Amino acid sequence: PEHEGRIVLIRRKIDPRIGYWSFPCGFMEVDETTQQAAVRETREETNLEVELGSHLGTYSYPKSWWGGSVVIVTYRATIVSDPVPRAGDDAAEAKFFASDEIPWDQLAFKSSTEALRHWLEGR
């Protein structure tokens, strides 16, 4: 989620990568689209309602933290609710970061780094 030039990241409170930062993320449910999953995961982890914008990127890795292949689909998102992130679900913390505040050395996943770089390039 983006608001006034800043992006919301969550600090993970579950494995994998407890304590590291990521964009809101998670697994899709069987009966939902990637867009529905992105909106749901954002709500569950930040308590923010968002409207999706354009597709930001798709990232795939042959070996992930759980041993199998993984595909991550990311979107730009605009906050359409009260723009105060509150940690929920799998997040220990949720907060805004300006581009020069992104904790690059504390990002949870390769996809976190790649997606945030694409977000910065497209601003």
Solvent accessible surface area in square Angstrom, and as a share of the most:
residue,aa,sasa,rsa
1,P,15,0.10
2,E,43,0.19
3,H,51,0.23
4,E,142,0.64
5,G,44,0.42
6,R,85,0.31
7,I,15,0.08
8,V,0,0.00
9,L,0,0.00
10,I,0,0.00
11,R,73,0.27
12,R,16,0.06
13,K,103,0.44
14,I,71,0.36
15,D,104,0.54
16,P,20,0.13
17,R,102,0.37
18,I,98,0.50
19,G,28,0.27
20,Y,77,0.29
21,W,6,0.02
22,S,0,0.00
23,F,28,0.12
24,P,15,0.10
25,C,32,0.19
26,G,48,0.46
27,F,131,0.55
28,M,96,0.43
29,E,90,0.40
30,V,159,0.91
31,D,131,0.68
32,E,26,0.12
33,T,69,0.40
34,T,43,0.25
35,Q,88,0.39
36,Q,99,0.44
37,A,6,0.05
38,A,28,0.21
39,V,35,0.20
40,R,41,0.15
41,E,15,0.07
42,T,10,0.06
43,R,96,0.35
44,E,61,0.27
45,E,1,0.00
46,T,0,0.00
47,N,70,0.36
48,L,0,0.00
49,E,68,0.31
50,V,11,0.07
51,E,113,0.51
52,L,42,0.21
53,G,47,0.45
54,S,67,0.43
55,H,99,0.44
56,L,36,0.18
57,G,9,0.08
58,T,74,0.43
59,Y,13,0.05
60,S,76,0.49
61,Y,36,0.14
62,P,110,0.69
63,K,168,0.71
64,S,23,0.15
65,W,138,0.48
66,W,131,0.46
67,G,57,0.55
68,G,19,0.19
69,S,74,0.48
70,V,30,0.17
71,V,95,0.55
72,I,34,0.17
73,V,48,0.28
74,T,9,0.05
75,Y,40,0.15
76,R,53,0.19
77,A,9,0.07
78,T,80,0.47
79,I,16,0.08
80,V,91,0.52
81,S,41,0.26
82,D,86,0.45
83,P,49,0.31
84,V,75,0.43
85,P,21,0.13
86,R,120,0.44
87,A,42,0.32
88,G,16,0.15
89,D,74,0.39
90,D,37,0.19
91,A,3,0.03
92,A,58,0.45
93,E,65,0.29
94,A,12,0.09
95,K,86,0.36
96,F,28,0.12
97,F,13,0.05
98,A,28,0.21
99,S,39,0.25
100,D,132,0.68
101,E,98,0.44
102,I,9,0.04
103,P,18,0.11
104,W,90,0.32
105,D,122,0.63
106,Q,76,0.34
107,L,12,0.06
108,A,5,0.04
109,F,45,0.19
110,K,137,0.58
111,S,6,0.04
112,S,0,0.00
113,T,31,0.18
114,E,52,0.23
115,A,3,0.02
116,L,3,0.01
117,R,129,0.47
118,H,72,0.32
119,W,4,0.01
120,L,54,0.27
121,E,133,0.60
122,G,49,0.47
123,R,141,0.52
